[in-house]
């Protein structure tokens, strides 16, 4: 619990800012800005989950119809996308991280988009919405971005949609993994999909 500021300090600050009302407005704006900044950075609530393991048919395995992520290939799959993501699977989550030593959700999406589509995205999860056309869950297609909100209702997490309800992302508890949109947590916090021009 924060201790109240000493009276002499408050009086001094009021004199410096011209009035106590000016000081209150400054502190209010500063705290709102700090809260906004923290929510917009790459922080998501800590989500404990078990990575989703896709199931494939024995025939697909025998015929070599399994991609680098262990998902059964379909006609039209973007192999470059699956290969790029597979190189990051297992990378631990790191707030602000951008390397194989640790990466956060928005950096992961940004690197995959730059590698596969040569598209430069904004660095922060919420700002990535500016780079896409927002779409509903029913409109999702391979390569689209999926956005999730935190407990305050702000966009704080992103991933890349694959197919059949699967998406890849950097999970706060597991690092880069595949999850399902119908997982209890992700279904509850799903916001919108995002489609970038050129993919």
Secondary structure, DSSP 8 states (H G I E B T S, - for coil): ------HHHHHHHHHHHSSHHHHHHHHHHHHHHHHHHHHHTT---------------HHHHHTT-B-TTS-B--TT--HHHHHHHHTTTT--B-TT-EETTEE-HHHHHHHHHHHHH-----SSTGGGGGGSEEE-GGG--TT-EEEEE-TTS-EEEEEEE-STTEEEEEETTTEEEEEETTSHHHHHHEEEEEE-TT-
